[in-house]
Amino acid sequence: MITLLSSLFIKNRTEYKNERVRRSYGVLCGILGIVLNILLCTVKFFAGALSGSIAITADAFNNLSDAASSCVSLAGFKLAGHKPDSEHPFGHGRLEYVSGLIIAIMIILMAWELFRESFDRVLHPNEIEINSIVIIILIISIITKIYIATYNFRIGKLIDSAAMRATGIDSSSDVLVTALVLICGIVSKLTGLRLDGYGGIIVALFVMWAGINAIRETLSPLLGKSPSPETVKEIEEIVMCSEHTEQGILGMHDLIVHDYGPGRVIISLDVEVSCNGDIMELHNIIDDIENDISERFGCHVTIHMDPVLVDDPETERMKAVLESIIHSANTDYSCELKFHDFRLVHEGAETRLAFDLVIPYDLKTPDEEITERITRDIRKVNPGYSCTIYTDKA
């Protein structure tokens, strides 16, 4: 159905990184989710009233909350599409993440309400009636929810939408929930055991767990998560390809990916070049790299050019000494540190080693202790050397 509707209403529908196409898919999936969930809520409420089952009625209200979630997702896509303005120069793309977070909170609140009602039913059980009509309704509901989850996951992956993935997680949990309600109803009918309240509690726990997972999914980009290892590797391959290294690119560091919402990503990094190279030629190469990355990821790219002294024996010797010191086997940070922007600064009789030291987040040793130990070891090599160390994180 989504494929048919997208072919009718979305132009250039395979250009998933296009902002207009993303927004169109979000709106289309949101509207379809609202319609299907309202239909499911209606038929399940009828089934719950027919059978007297609190679990089925609770599941009906869960579908009503899903319709509300689709409304929030729809509003999020519409608001996120607003163009940048003077107060928000990077656009409003993160509102899509906010809508996903609101959906997750709504899921958890609904789960709590379901838990309260189901616990009360455990304390005060009543007879329920499961017939063929109720069973057919629940089976149709399961099939419909599988479809909703499938298209949300599929489209969410294609357009990289956290809000749609949150909706997909919610719908997946609903499949398990409705299946559990159906099983409890059939077992109660066959055995006479009053499992309705217990089934409702399990339903509520499933829904709550889905809400917690959805919060994790949407909160991370709001806080500012690191890029995936695959993204980092791909950027490194673009920058350090054989063509660029032959043209004078020596290395890269300080890669930062700023995520202001889908389609609004800014990438910045430093690229090392020989200080003896032609600055205009190197500038043209940097521009080409920026364009390559921008075309690949559909983002804005800023590259800072770092000149590096090459073919200087003393610089190369001290770089080797520093490499040996930070990777020494008698340190508790062996093989975990990296450095860049290394240079020798001659100040009269004293020589200063200046460099950036990249320290992993999970290293327990305090940064100050690491820099003091490295400075002390450098002075052992040559008392006339001092260090200016700028600490950095990977």
N, C-alpha and C positions, 0 to 999 in steps of 0.2 A: 504493500500500500504506500509506504514512504517513497519507494522508487517511482511509483506512478505519480504521486502528488508532486514530488520534486521535479519530475520531468515536465509537469504542467505549469508549475508556479515559480520555479527557480531557473533563471537564465545562467548559462555557464556553470551548471550545478556540480561539475567535477573540479572546479577551481576552489578547493577546500580552504586554502589559505587566504583567499580573497575575503576582505572584511564584510562586504555586502552579502556574499554567498553564505558565510558563517552565520550571519545574523538571520538570514532567510531560513536556513536549516533550523536554527534555534526556535524561531517563531513557529515554523511548521510543526516541529516535534512537540512544542509546548501546547499548541492548539489541539493536536491529535490526542495528546495525553489527557487534556482536560475532558474532551468528549468521551474517550473510552473509560476513564475513571468514574465519571458521573454515571455512565450506563452501568458499570459494574456495581457501584454503590447502590443504585436503584434496585437492581435484580437481587443483590445479596441482602439488602434490607427486607425485601419481600420474602426471601428464603428464610431469613432469621425470624421474621414474624410468623411464618408458616410453621417453622419447626420449634420455635421457642428457645433457640440456642443463643446464649450470650456470646459464644465464640464467633458464630457466623455474623451476628449483629455488630460485634466489635470489628470484625474484618470488613464489614460494609463501611463503617465510619473510618477505618484505615484507608479505604479507597477514596473517601471524601477528602481526607487529608492529602492524599496523593494528587487529587485534582487541584487542591489549593497550592501544592508544591509546584505543579505545572504552571499555575498562574504566576507564581513568584519567579520561576525560571524564565517564563515568557517576558515578564517585566524586566528581568535582569538583562536579557539579550537586547531589548529595546533601549534601555537606558545606557547600556555599555556601548551602544552604537553612536551615541552623541559625539560630535566632533570635539577636538581639543579647544579650550578657550583660555583666556588670560589667567584664570584661577587654577585651571587644570591643564597645563601645557602638554602633558603626556596622555591626554584623553581620559576616558571614563571606563576603560576596559576592565578594571578590577571589580566593577559593580557586578560582573558576571560571577566572580568568585564570591562576592558578598551574597548574591542570590542563592548560590549553592550552600553557603553557610546557614542562611535562613531556613532553607529546605531541611538541612540536617537537624537544626534545632526543633523544627516543627515535628519531624519524625520522632525525636526523643520525647517531646511533650505528649504526643499522641500515645506513644508506647507506655508512658507512665499512667495515663488515664485508663488504658486498656488493662494494665496490671491491677489497678485498684478495683475496677469492675469485676475482673476475673477472680481476684482473691475473695471478694464478697460472695461471688457465686460458689466458690469452694466451701465457704462457711454456711451458705444457705442454698444448697443445690435444689434443682427442680427437674421435672421430667421434660425431655425434649423428644421431638418427633422428626426423624429423618426419613424422607420418602424419595421416590425416584426423581421427582421434579427438583428437589433440593440438591440431590447428587449431580444431576445434569447441570444445574446452574453453577455449582462449585467447579465442575470439570471445565466448563466453558470459561470460567473466571481464570483458572490456572493456565489454560492455553492462551488467553488474551494477555495475561501478565507476562508470560514467556515472550510473547511477541513484543510487548512494550519494552521489556528489559533488553531484548536483542537489538531493537532499532536504536535505543538510547546508547547502548555500549558501542554499536557499530558507528553511528553518526558522531558520537562523542569522541571516538578515537580518530575519525577522519578529520574533524574540525578542531580537535584538541580542546575539548570543553570539560572543565571540572564539574560544572553544574549538571551537564547531561550525564556524566559518569555517576554523580551522586543520585540522580533520578534512576539510573540503571541499577545501582546497588539497592535502592529502595524497592524497585520492582522485583528484583531477584529474591529479596527476602519475602516479598508478598507471595511468590510462588510456593515457597516452603511453608509459609504461614497457612495459606488456603489448603494446601495438601494435608497439613497437620489437622486443621479443622475438619476436613472431610474424613480423615482416618478416625479421629476421636468420635465423630458422629456415627460412623458405621459400627465401630466397636461398641459404643453405648447401645445402639439398636440391637446388636446381636447378643450382647452379654448382660445388658441391664445396668452395667457400671456407669455411674454418673461422672464422666471424665470431662464434661464441658468446661468447668471452671479451670481444671488443670491444663486443658488444651489452650484456654485463653491466656493463662500465665506464660506458657511456653511461647505462644504467639507474641505476647508483649515483649518477652526477652529477645526473641529474634528481631523484632522491629527496633528495639533499643540498640542492639548490637549493630544493626544496619545504620542507624543514625550516628553512632560513634565513628564507624568507618567513614561515613560521608563527611563528618567534621574533619577527620584527618585528611581526607582528600582535598577539601576546599580551604582549610586553614593554612596549609603549608605554602601555597603560592601567595597568600595574603601576607604572611610573615616574611617571605622572600627566601625561597629555597634555592639550593645550588643547582646548576644545570646538570643534566644527566651525563654519565661518563661517555655515552655514545655521542652526545652533542660536543663535548670537549674534544674527543678524539677526532671528530669530523672537522672541527675548526682548526685543530693542529695540523691535520693532513692538508687542508687548503693553504694554510700559511707556510708550512714547511715542505711543500711539494718540491720535486727536483728542479722544476723550472725556476722557482723563486730562490732556492738555495744557490743555484748557478748564477743568479742575478745579484746576489749579495746579501740575502737574508740569512742571518746567523743563528737566530733563536727567537723565542717568544716567551712571555711571562705575564703575570698580573691580568689574566683573563677574568673578566667580570661580565655576567649576563644579568641585566636589569629587566625584570618582567613587570610591565605596567598593564598586563592583561593580554589576552590572545590577540595577536597581530600588532602588538605594541611593545616589542622587545628591542632593547638597546644593548649592543655588545661593545665593550671596550677592552683593549689589550695593548701591551707594549711589544714592539718588535725590535730586535737587535740588528744593527747594521754596522758595517765597518766605517770608522771615522775617516778613512782615507777615500771613501767612495764619492762619486759625483752626487751631490745632494739633490739636484733636480731630477736626475735619473732615478735615484732611490725614492724620491717623493712620488714619481709616476708609478713605481712598482707597488708602493704602499696603497696608492689609489686603486690600482687593479685588484689588490687583495681585498680591500674594503668592498669593492663592487662584487667580487666573487662570493664573499660571505653574505652580503646583503641579498643577492639573488637567491642563494641557497636557502636562507632562513627567513626571508621576507622581513628584514629588520634594518634598523639604523646601526651603522658601525663607525666607531672612532678608534683609530690606531695612533698611539704615540711612538715616535721613532727614537730609539735609544742608540746613540753612537758608541761603538766599542773599539778600544785600542787593540789592534791585532799585530802579530809579528813582533811583539816587544818581549824579549827574553825574561826580564825581571817580572813583568806582569804575569807571564805564563808560569814562571817558577812559583810565585806566591799564590797563584790560583791553585796549583797542584798541592802546595803546602796546606792551604785552607781546606781543600778537598780531603786531604789525609786527616786533618784535625777533626773535622765534623763527622767523619765516618770511622773514627778510631774505634777499635773494638772495646776499649776500656771505658767507653761512655755509655750511659743508659739511653742515649738518643741515637745510637749507631744506625746509619743508613736511612734515617728518617728525615734529615734536614737537607734542604737545597738552598743554593744562593744564586743571585744574578746581579746585574748592574755592578760588577766588580771593577774597581779602578784603583790605581795608586795615585795618591795626591802628595806631591813633594812640597814640604814646607820647611825650607832651610835645611837644617841638619836632620830633621825628623821626617819620616815617611808615614803617611796615614793610609791604611787600607779601608776603603769605603765600599760597602755592599749591602744588599738587601738579603736578609735571611728568612727563608720560608719555613715556618714551624707548623707542624700538623696540629689540628684542633685537639686531638686526643692525647697529646704528649703531656705527661703529668708534671715534668720539670718546669718550674717557672721560667718565663722568657728571660728575666734579668739574670738568673743563675746561668743559663746557657750562654748568653752574650759575655758575661764575666769570665767564664771558663775558656771560651774561645779567645778572648782578648789576652788572657793570661798565657795561653799556649802559644799565641803568636809572638808575644814578647820573649818567650823562651827561645824561639827561633832567631829573633833579632831584637835586642832591647831597644833599638832605635825606631821600631815600628809601633804604631798605635792603631786603634780600630774605631771606625764610626759604623755601627751596625744598626740598620733599620729593620725591625722585625715585621714580618708579614705573615699572612695566613694563606693556605693553599686555596 
